[in-house]
């Protein structure tokens, strides 16, 4: 006889595909622009307010590693009165120790 597992929804909002990983203890970690959320069997657990446009998240030996996309505008002087705006983009790699 096959038994069916019960489905339990932890969160209705979800996240981008590459912004989810699991901890060493098997907890689900979801990253959104406003924060990183850790889920346990019975629902949402701790929340960490790390804002950013996350592109990738990984868990490694107790550390949360994120790759965040950053866009910045920089004014460049063309002459004494004329400025041009230069758009710069980069990806920042951040390593968080959530135990301390």
C-alpha positions as CSV (number, residue, x, y, z in Angstrom):
1,X,0.0,0.0,0.0
2,X,1.3,3.4,-0.9
3,X,0.8,6.2,1.6
4,X,0.5,9.8,0.8
5,X,2.5,12.5,2.6
6,X,0.6,15.5,3.9
7,X,1.6,18.8,2.3
8,X,2.1,21.7,4.6
9,X,2.6,25.3,3.2
10,X,5.2,27.2,5.2
11,X,4.9,30.5,3.3
12,X,2.6,31.8,0.5
13,X,5.1,34.3,-0.9
14,X,8.1,32.1,-2.0
15,X,11.3,33.4,-3.5
16,X,13.4,33.2,-6.6
17,X,14.7,29.7,-7.5
18,X,18.4,30.4,-6.7
19,X,17.6,32.2,-3.4
20,X,16.8,29.1,-1.4
21,X,19.1,26.6,0.3
22,X,19.1,24.4,3.4
23,X,21.2,24.6,6.5
24,X,23.5,21.9,7.9
25,X,20.5,20.9,10.1
26,X,18.1,20.7,7.1
27,X,16.3,23.9,7.8
28,X,15.0,25.8,4.7
29,X,16.5,29.2,4.1
30,X,14.7,31.7,1.7
31,X,16.1,35.0,0.6
32,X,14.0,37.9,-0.5
33,X,14.9,41.6,-1.2
34,X,14.0,42.7,2.3
35,X,15.4,39.8,4.4
36,X,16.5,36.2,4.8
37,X,14.1,33.8,6.5
38,X,14.8,30.5,8.1
39,X,12.0,27.9,8.2
40,X,11.6,25.0,10.5
41,X,9.1,22.1,10.4
42,X,6.3,24.1,12.1
43,X,6.8,27.3,10.1
44,X,8.9,30.5,9.9
45,X,11.7,30.8,12.4
46,X,14.4,33.5,12.6
47,X,14.5,36.4,10.2
48,X,17.6,38.4,9.3
49,X,17.2,41.8,7.8
50,X,19.8,41.6,5.1
51,X,18.4,43.8,2.3
52,X,19.6,43.2,-1.2
53,X,18.8,42.1,-4.7
54,X,19.9,38.5,-4.2
55,X,21.0,36.4,-7.2
56,X,22.3,33.3,-5.3
57,X,22.4,31.9,-1.8
58,X,24.3,28.9,-0.5
59,X,24.9,27.4,3.0
60,X,28.4,26.2,3.8
61,X,29.5,24.8,7.2
62,X,27.4,27.1,9.2
63,X,27.8,30.2,7.0
64,X,25.2,31.8,4.7
65,X,26.8,33.0,1.5
66,X,24.9,35.4,-0.8
67,X,25.6,37.0,-4.1
68,X,23.8,40.4,-4.4
69,X,23.4,42.4,-7.5
70,X,24.2,46.2,-7.0
71,X,23.4,49.0,-9.4
72,X,24.9,52.5,-8.7
73,X,24.7,55.8,-10.5
74,X,27.9,57.9,-10.6
75,X,28.1,61.5,-11.7
76,X,31.0,62.3,-14.0
77,X,32.2,65.8,-14.6
78,X,32.4,66.6,-18.4
79,X,33.0,70.3,-17.8
80,X,32.6,72.8,-15.0
81,X,28.8,72.8,-15.4
82,X,27.9,69.7,-17.3
83,X,27.7,66.2,-15.7
84,X,27.0,62.8,-17.2
85,X,25.6,59.9,-15.2
86,X,27.3,56.6,-15.5
87,X,25.5,53.4,-14.4
88,X,27.7,50.8,-12.7
89,X,26.7,47.3,-11.9
90,X,28.4,44.7,-9.8
91,X,27.8,41.5,-7.8
92,X,28.8,41.5,-4.1
93,X,29.6,38.3,-2.4
94,X,28.7,38.4,1.3
95,X,29.4,35.8,4.0
96,X,27.2,35.8,7.1
97,X,27.9,34.0,10.4
98,X,24.4,33.6,11.7
99,X,25.4,31.8,14.9
100,X,27.2,34.9,16.4
